[in-house]
Amino acid sequence: MTRYGGLLALGLLAALIPSAAAQDVIKLGEYQHWTAYAAGSGPAKACYVVAEPSLRQPGQDERKPVIYITHRPGKKAMGVVMAYAGFAFRPQSEAALEIGKAKYALFTHEDTAWASDADADERIVKAMRAGKSMTVKSIPADGVPTVDIYSLNGLVAALKRIGEACPAK
């Protein structure tokens, strides 16, 4: 993860988990292309893994997309998949997430995309654990379609680490 990506990850975590803004975010480790973090304590504790794409198309522009998988055991939300695009999505569009031959539709809101429910998150994470790479295709509100390709190398180890730090209750 680049320095900018790490700072972006910390800022997004604070936005997504309000209690994290006042808490220290702890880097749990780097695992090839994935980095694991924890923030908060007690019921507000959250852990997540994050990765930047190894390739952004078209070109390596200024946007900074990332993928997160978050565990929030106090909220009984484990393995929540989120894609931050680095731009506002076209209204009422979906982002397409592909792992091997498996395809998943993510709903979008502003600059973020999520799976539709916990079952979809579970299927996506299972496919990610078994895959080598993942592609996210999306359409910006005011631009050409984008394709972000993520390496899944190191994901299993990173998920294991956040599972230890934020076990399911």
C-alpha distance (Angstrom), angle and dihedral (degrees) to the residues before:
residue distance angle dihedral
M1 . . .
T2 3.74 . .
R3 3.77 121.9 .
Y4 3.81 90.0 -106.9
G5 3.81 91.4 49.1
G6 3.80 91.0 50.5
L7 3.80 91.2 51.8
L8 3.79 90.5 45.9
A9 3.80 89.7 50.5
L10 3.79 91.4 52.1
G11 3.80 92.0 47.7
L12 3.80 93.2 48.5
L13 3.79 91.3 48.3
A14 3.79 90.0 53.3
A15 3.80 90.1 50.4
L16 3.79 93.8 46.9
I17 3.78 96.7 42.3
P18 3.82 107.9 37.8
S19 3.79 94.1 -165.3
A20 3.81 88.9 57.1
A21 3.80 90.1 66.6
A22 3.79 89.4 70.1
Q23 3.81 94.5 36.5
D24 3.75 131.4 75.1
V25 3.78 115.5 -102.8
I26 3.79 110.7 -138.3
K27 3.77 122.7 -154.3
L28 3.79 105.5 -135.4
G29 3.78 96.1 -171.7
E30 3.78 149.5 -60.1
Y31 3.79 119.2 -100.3
Q32 3.81 110.9 -173.2
H33 3.83 102.9 -76.3
W34 3.83 96.3 -2.1
T35 3.80 132.1 73.7
A36 3.81 124.5 -160.4
Y37 3.83 124.3 -146.4
A38 3.81 138.8 177.4
A39 3.80 130.5 -161.0
G40 3.77 136.5 177.7
S41 3.77 129.9 10.5
G42 3.77 139.9 -112.4
P43 3.80 115.3 7.8
A44 3.81 91.2 -12.3
K45 3.83 94.3 56.4
A46 3.79 115.1 124.0
C47 3.78 132.0 -179.5
Y48 3.75 127.5 -169.9
V49 3.77 145.2 172.0
V50 3.78 121.4 -140.1
A51 3.80 136.9 -171.5
E52 3.77 137.2 -178.9
P53 3.79 120.6 -139.6
S54 3.78 117.8 -95.0
L55 3.81 88.1 -145.5
R56 3.80 131.6 25.6
Q57 3.78 120.5 -168.1
P58 2.93 132.7 -128.6
G59 3.78 88.8 39.8
Q60 3.78 129.6 -55.0
D61 3.79 94.9 -69.0
E62 3.79 129.8 173.2
R63 3.80 97.8 -86.3
K64 3.80 116.5 103.1
P65 3.82 109.4 -148.1
V66 3.81 120.0 -174.3
I67 3.81 138.4 176.5
Y68 3.80 121.8 -137.1
I69 3.77 134.2 -168.5
T70 3.80 110.6 -167.5
H71 3.82 134.0 -165.5
R72 3.82 116.9 -160.4
P73 3.81 103.5 171.3
G74 3.83 93.7 177.2
K75 3.81 88.2 60.8
K76 3.83 92.4 39.0
A77 3.81 88.2 -120.4
M78 3.79 109.6 137.0
G79 3.79 127.4 170.6
V80 3.81 96.9 7.5
V81 3.82 109.3 176.4
M82 3.80 119.0 -146.4
A83 3.80 131.1 173.2
Y84 3.81 118.3 -158.6
A85 3.81 108.4 -160.5
G86 3.79 103.6 -168.0
F87 3.81 89.7 -126.6
A88 3.80 138.8 57.0
F89 3.80 112.2 -87.4
R90 3.78 121.5 -127.5
P91 3.83 104.6 -89.6
Q92 3.81 114.3 -92.7
S93 3.79 92.4 6.7
E94 3.78 127.7 131.7
A95 3.77 129.3 -135.8
A96 3.80 116.1 -133.1
L97 3.79 117.5 -137.0
E98 3.82 116.0 -165.7
I99 3.79 129.0 -171.6
G100 3.79 112.5 176.0
K101 3.81 105.5 -49.1
A102 3.82 93.6 -23.3
K103 3.80 116.9 102.9
Y104 3.80 127.8 -167.1
A105 3.80 130.7 -174.4
L106 3.80 116.4 -137.3
F107 3.79 120.9 -162.0
T108 3.78 115.2 -129.4
H109 3.76 135.2 -141.9
E110 3.79 120.7 178.8
D111 3.84 103.6 -48.6
T112 3.82 100.3 -16.4
A113 3.82 135.6 77.1
W114 3.82 129.2 -161.1
A115 3.78 139.7 -179.1
S116 3.80 113.6 -99.9
D117 3.82 96.6 -113.4
A118 3.81 146.4 -16.3
D119 3.82 92.5 -80.5
A120 3.81 90.8 55.5
D121 3.82 90.0 47.4
E122 3.80 89.4 52.5
R123 3.82 92.9 50.1
I124 3.81 91.5 47.6
V125 3.81 94.0 48.8
K126 3.82 90.9 47.5
A127 3.82 90.1 52.4
M128 3.80 91.0 45.7
R129 3.82 91.0 52.8
A130 3.81 89.9 54.5
G131 3.81 97.6 39.6
K132 3.77 135.5 86.1
S133 3.80 99.0 -149.3
M134 3.78 140.6 5.0
T135 3.80 131.5 -150.2
V136 3.80 126.7 -152.8
K137 3.81 116.2 -164.2
S138 3.78 120.2 -171.0
I139 3.79 144.9 155.9
P140 3.82 121.5 -124.8
A141 3.78 119.9 -139.4
D142 3.79 90.8 -114.4
G143 3.77 109.5 19.7
V144 3.78 152.4 45.0
P145 3.82 121.9 -56.2
T146 3.80 115.8 -84.7
V147 3.79 134.0 -145.6
D148 3.82 122.0 -159.4
I149 3.79 119.4 -171.4
Y150 3.81 119.0 -158.2
S151 3.78 128.3 -167.3
L152 3.80 113.0 -131.8
N153 3.82 92.2 -158.0
G154 3.80 108.5 128.3
L155 3.80 95.3 14.9
V156 3.81 95.7 113.3
A157 3.82 91.9 53.0
A158 3.82 91.9 45.2
L159 3.83 91.5 50.4
K160 3.79 90.2 48.6
R161 3.81 89.5 54.2
I162 3.80 95.2 51.2
G163 3.81 89.0 44.2
E164 3.81 87.6 59.3
A165 3.80 93.4 45.3
C166 3.84 95.1 42.8
P167 3.82 107.5 24.8
A168 3.80 120.2 -174.4
K169 3.79 113.8 -96.9
